[in-house]
């Protein structure tokens, strides 16, 4: 069904790399969300008031916040598509992440307020009435939320949108929560226990958990989380297939919003190669990476030393240093770039597994880099990888 709606509403719908097409996908998803959630809120609010059910009312206001989230996603789609300017040379793509963060914060607040109201019902219970109309509305709500999960997930994957992915996760949680409300509503008719209040509290906690997950994921992106390992692996494989490239290191990928990623890497090439030809080959590689992964890429060339005398001398120096300072460590995969101003020693470092922590790794990188200066300002260590002992990949 969603495919038919997309074909009907979006011209050139297959060209999802185009920013305008992505914007139309986001707006369509937001409009469908507003329509569905407005209908569900009105239906559940009416049924909740008639039946005096805190669980159904909680579910209704949850749908109201979802409607607000859909409106935010439409606004963010327009804002994130603004072109780069003087103050924002990488564009405004992170508006989508800010929108996801806002949605997550709204969900957290709503979850907290619903828990607060539901817990109060434990101490001041009120009689609840049920009707076939109530049950019908809840069953319809589950079906609508299931469809919303499907179409938001479809759009999220189609245009790589964190907002739609977050909305899809929220929709499936809503479907589960409404199922719980349905069970609690029926069960309340056969017991005097505060089943309705318990269901409302559980829904609130589920909403809080969903909001926390969205906020945590977006904050990690905004802080600059490590790139996807599979993506890095595929980029490395592509780079190694390029003529002249014998190794790569120092891969960095910066996320400025869906479809707005920038990356760089250091390509290792023999210092005997023709630099003009190497430069041309790396230009082609940059274009290939950009075309396949939609990442604007910049490649730095590291000409590896092929002088065996320099390599042997440097290896002896490195081994002596490591045995003196870190006898429990060892290095391998040594490469060197040797110039008059700087001699880069590129290698992998293997450390005991118990020392393999982020804090310790940062300290090792800093100390080794500074300690090598005792042999001369020209020496510079580049630890391509730090691995726990026994691991090679």
C-alpha positions in Angstrom: 0.0 0.0 0.0 2.7 2.5 0.9 4.5 1.8 -2.4 1.3 2.8 -4.3 1.0 6.0 -2.2 4.6 6.9 -2.9 4.3 6.4 -6.6 1.1 8.5 -6.6 2.5 11.4 -4.5 6.2 11.6 -5.4 7.5 12.2 -8.8 10.8 10.6 -9.6 10.4 8.5 -6.4 13.2 6.1 -7.3 15.8 8.9 -7.3 16.3 8.8 -3.5 19.8 10.3 -3.8 18.2 13.6 -4.8 17.7 15.9 -1.8 14.3 17.1 -3.0 13.0 13.6 -3.4 14.2 12.7 0.1 12.4 15.8 1.4 9.2 14.7 -0.3 9.5 11.2 1.3 9.9 12.8 4.7 7.0 15.1 4.3 4.7 12.3 3.0 5.7 10.1 6.0 5.0 13.1 8.4 1.6 13.8 6.8 0.5 10.2 7.0 1.6 10.2 10.7 -0.4 13.3 11.5 -3.6 11.9 9.9 -3.3 8.4 11.6 -2.3 9.7 15.0 -5.0 12.5 15.0 -7.6 9.8 14.2 -6.3 7.5 16.9 -6.1 10.2 19.5 -9.7 11.4 18.9 -11.0 7.8 19.0 -9.1 6.7 22.1 -9.8 10.0 24.0 -13.5 9.6 23.4 -13.5 5.9 24.4 -11.2 6.6 27.4 -13.5 9.4 28.8 -16.6 7.2 28.3 -15.0 4.1 30.0 -13.0 6.1 32.6 -9.9 4.2 31.7 -6.6 5.7 32.5 -4.8 3.2 30.4 -6.8 4.1 27.2 -6.4 7.8 28.0 -2.6 7.3 28.4 -2.5 5.6 25.1 -4.5 8.4 23.5 -2.1 11.1 24.7 0.8 8.9 23.5 -0.7 9.2 20.0 -1.1 13.0 20.4 2.7 13.2 21.1 3.3 11.0 18.0 1.3 13.5 16.0 3.6 16.3 17.2 6.6 14.2 16.3 5.2 13.8 12.8 4.9 17.6 12.5 8.5 18.0 13.8 9.7 15.5 11.1 8.1 17.6 8.4 9.7 20.8 9.7 13.1 19.1 10.0 12.8 17.8 6.4 12.4 21.4 5.1 15.2 22.8 7.4 17.7 20.0 6.8 17.4 20.5 3.0 18.6 24.1 3.1 21.8 24.6 1.1 25.3 25.2 2.7 26.0 28.8 3.6 28.9 30.8 5.1 28.2 29.7 8.7 27.3 26.1 7.8 29.6 25.0 4.9 28.6 21.3 5.3 24.9 22.0 5.0 22.0 21.7 7.5 21.6 17.9 7.5 21.9 17.6 11.2 18.5 19.2 11.6 17.2 15.7 11.1 19.2 14.5 14.1 18.0 17.5 16.2 14.4 16.6 15.2 15.0 13.0 16.3 16.4 14.3 19.6 13.4 16.5 20.1 11.1 13.6 19.4 13.0 11.5 22.0 12.7 14.2 24.6 9.0 14.6 24.0 8.5 10.9 24.4 10.4 10.9 27.7 8.3 13.7 29.1 5.0 12.1 28.0 6.1 8.7 29.5 7.0 10.4 32.8 3.6 12.2 33.0 1.7 9.0 32.2 3.5 7.1 34.9 2.8 9.9 37.3 -1.0 9.9 36.5 -1.2 6.1 36.4 0.5 5.6 39.8 -1.9 8.0 41.3 -4.8 5.7 40.2 -3.4 3.0 42.5 -4.3 5.1 45.5 -7.5 6.6 44.1 -9.1 3.9 41.8 -12.3 4.7 39.9 -14.8 2.3 38.4 -14.2 1.5 34.7 -16.9 0.7 32.1 -16.2 -1.3 28.9 -18.0 -1.6 25.6 -17.6 -3.4 22.3 -16.9 0.1 20.9 -13.9 0.4 23.2 -12.5 -3.0 22.2 -13.1 -2.3 18.5 -11.2 1.0 18.7 -8.2 -0.6 20.5 -8.0 -3.4 17.9 -8.2 -0.9 15.0 -5.4 1.1 16.8 -3.2 -1.9 16.9 -3.7 -2.5 13.1 -3.1 1.2 12.3 0.1 1.3 14.3 1.3 -1.9 12.7 0.9 -0.2 9.3 2.6 2.9 10.5 5.6 0.8 11.6 5.8 -0.8 8.2 5.6 2.4 6.2 8.0 4.4 8.4 10.5 1.6 8.3 10.1 1.4 4.5 10.7 5.1 4.1 13.5 5.1 6.7 15.5 2.5 4.8 14.6 4.0 1.4 16.1 7.4 2.3 18.3 6.5 5.2 16.3 8.7 7.6 16.9 8.4 11.3 13.7 10.3 12.0 11.6 7.7 10.2 13.5 4.9 11.8 12.8 6.4 15.2 9.1 6.8 14.3 8.9 3.2 13.1 10.4 2.0 16.5 7.9 4.2 18.3 5.0 2.8 16.2 5.7 -0.8 17.0 6.1 0.1 20.7 2.7 1.8 20.5 1.1 -1.3 18.9 2.6 -3.5 21.8 1.4 -1.0 24.4 -2.1 -0.8 22.9 -2.2 -4.6 23.0 -1.4 -4.4 26.7 -4.2 -1.8 27.2 -6.7 -4.1 25.4 -5.8 -7.1 27.7 -5.9 -4.9 30.8 -9.3 -3.4 29.8 -10.8 -6.8 29.4 -9.1 -8.2 32.6 -10.3 -5.2 34.7 -13.9 -6.4 34.3 -13.1 -9.6 36.2 -11.1 -8.3 39.2 -11.0 -5.4 41.7 -7.2 -5.3 41.4 -5.9 -2.0 39.8 -5.1 -3.7 36.5 -5.9 -0.5 34.6 -3.5 1.6 36.7 -0.8 -1.1 36.3 -1.3 -1.1 32.5 -1.0 2.7 32.4 2.2 2.6 34.4 3.7 -0.1 32.2 2.8 1.9 29.1 4.5 4.9 30.6 7.6 3.0 31.4 7.7 1.5 27.8 7.4 5.0 26.4 10.3 6.3 28.6 12.5 3.4 27.5 11.7 4.1 23.8 12.5 7.7 24.3 15.7 7.0 26.1 16.8 4.7 23.2 16.1 7.4 20.6 17.9 10.1 22.6 20.9 7.9 23.3 21.3 7.0 19.6 21.1 10.6 18.4 23.4 11.9 21.1 26.0 9.3 20.0 25.7 10.5 16.4 26.0 14.2 17.3 29.0 13.5 19.6 30.7 11.7 16.7 30.4 7.9 17.1 32.7 5.4 15.4 31.7 4.6 11.8 30.0 1.4 11.0 32.6 -1.4 10.9 31.1 -3.0 7.8 31.3 0.3 6.0 34.9 0.8 6.9 35.7 -2.8 5.8 34.1 -2.2 2.4 36.0 1.0 1.9 39.3 -0.6 2.8 38.6 -3.5 0.4 37.8 -1.0 -2.4 41.0 1.0 -1.6 43.2 -2.0 -1.7 41.9 -2.9 -5.2 43.2 0.4 -6.5 46.5 0.4 -8.4 49.6 1.3 -6.3 47.7 1.2 -2.9 49.4 -1.4 -0.7 47.7 -0.5 2.6 45.4 2.1 4.3 45.1 3.6 7.7 43.6 6.5 9.7 40.1 6.2 8.2 37.8 8.9 9.4 34.1 9.5 8.6 32.1 12.5 9.6 28.3 12.5 9.6 26.6 15.8 8.9 23.2 14.3 8.3 21.7 11.6 6.1 23.2 11.8 2.6 25.8 14.3 3.9 28.8 12.3 5.0 32.5 13.2 4.5 35.5 10.9 4.9 39.2 10.6 4.6 41.9 8.0 4.7 45.7 7.6 4.3 46.6 5.4 1.3 50.0 3.8 1.5 51.9 3.6 -1.8 55.5 2.6 -2.6 57.8 5.7 -2.7 59.2 4.5 -6.1 55.9 4.9 -7.9 55.2 7.7 -10.3 53.5 10.3 -8.2 51.5 11.8 -11.1 50.0 8.4 -11.9 49.3 7.6 -8.2 47.5 11.0 -7.8 45.3 10.2 -10.9 44.5 6.7 -9.5 43.6 8.1 -6.1 41.3 10.7 -7.8 39.5 7.8 -9.5 39.2 6.0 -6.1 37.7 9.0 -4.4 35.0 9.2 -7.2 34.3 5.5 -6.9 33.9 5.7 -3.1 31.6 8.7 -3.4 29.4 7.0 -6.0 29.1 3.7 -4.1 28.7 5.0 -0.6 27.4 8.5 -1.1 30.4 9.9 0.9 32.5 12.8 -0.2 36.0 11.4 0.3 39.5 12.8 0.5 42.6 10.5 0.3 46.0 11.5 1.6 48.9 9.8 0.0 51.6 8.2 2.2 54.7 7.1 0.1 56.1 4.0 1.9 59.9 3.8 2.2 61.4 0.9 0.2 65.0 1.4 1.4 65.7 -1.8 3.3 68.6 -0.2 5.3 66.2 2.5 6.6 63.5 -0.1 7.3 65.9 -2.4 9.2 67.3 0.5 11.3 63.9 1.8 12.2 62.5 -1.7 13.0 65.5 -2.2 15.4 64.8 1.2 17.0 61.1 0.5 17.5 61.7 -3.0 18.9 64.3 -1.6 21.4 61.9 1.1 22.5 58.9 -1.2 22.9 61.0 -3.8 24.8 62.3 -1.1 27.1 59.0 0.8 27.8 56.4 -1.9 27.2 58.0 -5.4 27.5 54.5 -7.1 27.5 53.6 -5.4 24.1 54.7 -6.2 20.6 54.3 -4.6 17.2 53.8 -5.9 13.7 52.8 -4.8 10.1 55.5 -2.1 10.1 55.5 0.5 7.4 57.6 3.7 7.1 57.3 7.0 5.3 60.7 8.7 5.4 61.3 12.4 4.7 63.8 15.0 5.9 61.3 16.7 8.2 59.6 13.6 9.6 59.9 9.8 9.6 56.5 8.2 10.2 56.6 4.8 11.8 53.2 3.1 11.0 52.4 -0.2 12.8 49.9 -2.2 14.7 50.3 -2.6 18.5 49.2 -5.7 20.4 48.5 -5.3 24.1 47.3 -7.6 27.0 43.5 -8.1 26.8 43.1 -6.8 30.4 44.5 -3.5 29.3 42.3 -3.1 26.3 40.1 -0.2 27.4 39.3 3.1 25.7 41.0 5.1 28.5 44.1 3.0 28.5 44.3 3.0 24.7 44.2 6.8 24.6 47.0 6.9 27.2 49.2 4.5 25.3 48.8 6.5 22.0 49.8 9.7 23.8 52.7 8.3 25.8 54.3 6.3 22.9 54.0 9.3 20.6 55.7 11.6 23.1 58.3 9.0 24.3 59.6 8.4 20.8 60.8 12.0 20.6 63.8 11.0 22.8 65.3 9.4 19.7 64.8 12.6 17.7 62.1 15.1 16.8 61.9 13.5 13.3 60.4 10.3 14.6 56.6 10.0 14.8 54.6 6.9 15.7 51.3 6.2 13.9 49.5 3.3 15.6 47.2 2.2 12.8 45.5 -0.3 15.1 45.8 -1.3 18.8 44.6 -4.8 19.3 44.2 -7.2 22.3 46.9 -9.9 22.2 45.9 -12.8 20.0 43.6 -10.8 17.8 44.7 -10.1 14.2 41.6 -8.4 12.7 
